[in-house]
Amino acid sequence: MRKWVYLLAAAGCAGAIGQADAQGLRGLAPNAKQGEKDKAPPTVAENTSDIVVTATRRSQRLSNVPIAVSAYGSTALRHSGATDIRQMAQLAPSLSVSSTGSEANATARLRGIGTVGDNPGLESSVAVFIDGVYRSRTGSGLNDLGEVERIEVLRGPQGTLSGRNSSAGAISIYTKYPEFKFGGYGEASYGNYNAVRLAGALTGPVLKDTLAFRIDGVVARRDGFYTDVVNKTDYNDRNRYFVRGQLFFKPSTDLSLRLIGDYTYRNEKCCGAVYVDTREKYDPTPGVAGDFAVAPQNRVVSVMQSLGGLLPSAGDPYNCQIAQTPGRAYANVTKDYGISSRIGWTIGSVQLISISAYREYKAGDALDPDYGNLDIGYRSDDGNAYRRFRTYTHETRLSGGLFDNRLDWLVGGYFAHEGLEVADNFKFGSQFGAFASCSLVARMNVTPALRDPTKSGCLSAVGRPALTRVLGGTLIGGLDRISTASNLGALRDVFDQTSTNYAFFTHDIFRITDTLSLTAGLRYTHEHKVLNASLNSNNTVCPAQQAALASARLNSNKLMRDIADGLVAIVCAGNSTTALNGVPLNDAISEGQVTGTTVLSWQATPSTLLYGSYARGYKAGGYNLARSGLVLGSSRASDLRFDPETVQAFELGVKYSTERFSANLAGFRSSFRNFQLNTFNGSAFVVQNIGGCDGSLNGQDRDDDPTSGACKGKVGAGVVTQGFELEAGAYPTPDVTFNLGYTYARTQYRDDLVGSAAGAPLTPALFMLPGSQMSNAPRHVITSAATWTPAIGSNGLTGLFYVDSRMTSDYNTGSDLFAEKRQDGYVLVNARIGIRGRDQHWALEFWGQNIFDTQYEQIAAAAFLQGRGSQSQVQQLGASYAVGNALTTAFLAEPRTYGVTLRSRF
């Protein structure tokens, strides 16, 4: 589909960012600024452009905040069906959220920038806060949130306004406060896939006008939309509950305390993957780049089928049929819980805000990573595959005014201590040996007649002497060793990382005149991380293979050398070896960074604000918490390090707001240095910093030589995102609202890329990156929403007619940008129709999500150890990749869902 057809179609729908409710303080003068108020927010209007946010830690109308921020209130979120941050992307054109093998691996992106979440050692470029508390990984935002007051999405580097810093933006979620008047709500929903969701809350006084309570709860169940044809069960189900309790203590108008405790439990089989490309590609004209042909049969598929493998989704991935290995665990338990306190104290003209929290998050990691019924690899549920976070955070802010409130000042401090434990028990499966040896034999063009999966080395009685004459006994011995590698791997690898972070920050607004203001923010951040790891494997085949083939890997014949390397690589995949048993892996890193922002804003008229800003942002470096991050044959813990990510960001914007119409336009450019990229290469995740060399590499960053392409000059930004964002709302009558949002983001890698701050060559598998648009970064996104709530009769009844849409242009879903992972543009549409009683004391609503059943991929990736080489490698590197037969799997987005909701509020 052509991009501009989508643009025109979605623009005609009128409206995108989703209407947001007015939050908190009413009656603010156009330029009024107040501190954060610690009180239960008042009831809000359903449709209004006068949104009040605390994005700058001061209560301001959205139209008067000189930064790129969007706000979505409870009504907008309820109409769109958003119960977590992933569904919120339907309203926010600059935001996208995806997940892969587990919902603990969620990734949030703003303006195309985000951090792939599959490795827990990587923090997110987009920080998530819930009630002011930093959530250390994005996956926590995929929990049910209960009733939300508003969600604010801040784009660009953050750090001078709140505790935790981030390089690309922040998502701040504010839940409903307790109230001093008794009340609550309850709702029940039923939908297809046997979906049941029950939610409710109760609030009221404990001590009149002094102490209030609130309890929120959600229970959700749903069948999965994948069908396992082998085990006759479903995958990607929902089975979760959530509870949050609060106390709000306000002994005087100057002092308040909010206490929150919450607990989330999930036990779900997530996430299944389907085969989206099983073709074998080859180079029909060696020496001519850019072309490829498709073989009649993929030899890897033939090997799988000879071993009993099923590929029920091959040729039709959207039939949602999968085949999982019988007896291998897939469901995982996730627990996320914690407590927090928020103190607000006005001392004369100074306001103090203090937020403290302790949280624990543990997610099981049992998995069938080959996503097929062959037992190639697995993580069992014996308790030795999980990730656990224990995090304590504290933030204190002081704010006030000086010089007749010409200076609005804020200073703060932040401290965080996190213990992160990652345990892994990944092993090769019971059929790994036969599959791996047969795959290598097939790669050597040995005909099926000479192969026998039941024999050592996958060689038949006739095939063994025939191949021995070609390869020699040393390489044939290597094939035999692979056949013995089944059920070997990690028994219990443990990565124990502690992180201590402290920061001091200030954010000050000086009003030069009544209409001209200068904002200056500054932050110092210190990060200290300590890694202690212990590895334990029973894979004795790997070191034996390395020793036996050491001389063969130095063979002058490139073909023999490549075969020897392949024999070692597959049996040592992911650095699976006993050579690391008992080897101490200890390391520590310390970083100190100064970041900040400057904003000049001009209130040209009461309805028009113009601003320009500069910001420098930072995200900490860290460790790749996987044994695959170690160089094969090395035991240096420092090999696991990756460098901090920094960004220089510029923005120009204009905001216009009247009673009937509002519009915000922002142009931006952000340059990221040492961008932290996490890529799955078919056997393991590779973490690499992406930088740009200031001199030409003469195309050596686009070849397959791992030693070429080093930068001898300075290393600068490797990723640049630039473009503009438009958000507009029209409110022609009190019961009609239209909203529109459009983001154009040219989020690209620069040319002449290197793979580290020191200028080391880019990993050959990333040769597609230079000059290309980043993965999961569509250039065009248009969102729209329209709401009509007409009166029905004269008894207080109202109707509800709501529709929203999100248009996304083409993009690539894989970090390596291989051709098999391209996703065509698409449009998602949600709708809701209902009737509501007087003052909305009750409501009956019929709804549909993705009502046109749009089919698209969240993320695509090379299937684990199932083939080698892609179409892109065949097209551009045919000399080294004459054949590309790697199978490609994908995690699909949810299909059409629909149902009915009954709600009562009292």
Protein Blocks (a to p, Z undefined) as FASTA:
>chain_A
ZZklmmmmmmmnopakopaddehjehiafkbccdddddddddddfbdckdcdfklopacd
fklpccdcddddfklmmmnopabfklmmmmmmkbccdddfbfklgccdeehiacdfkbmk
bccfbdcdeehiacfbfklmmpcebjafbdcddedjdhklbmbdcfkbccddddddddfb
dcddddddddehhiacddddddddfbghkbccdddddddddddfbdcfklopaehiacdd
dddddddddfbfkbccddddddddddddddddddfbfcdcddfbghiahiacddfbdfkl
mmmmmnopacfkgopamnopacddehiafbdcdddddddddddddehjaccddddddddd
dddfbdcfkopabdfbccdfehpaccddddddddddddddeehhlaccdddddddddddd
dddfbdcdfklmmmmmmmmmmmnopafklgcfkbghhiafklmmmmmmmnommlmmmmmm
mmmmgoiacfbdcdddddddddddddddddfblmbccdddddddddddddddddddfblk
lmmmmmmmmmmmmcfblklmmmmmmmmmmmmgghiafklgoiacdddddddddddddddd
ddfbfkbccdddddddddddddddbfklpcghiacfklmpccdddddddddddddddfkb
ccdddddddddehiacdddehjaccdddddddfbdeehplmccbfkgoiafbdcddfbdc
ddddddddddfbfkbccddddddddddddehiafbfnopacdfklmmmnopacehiafbd
cdddddddddehjnopacdddddddddddddfbfklpaklpccdddddddddddddehhl
accddddehklopacdfbdcddehiagddfklmmmmmmmmmbccbdcddddddddddddd
ddddZZ
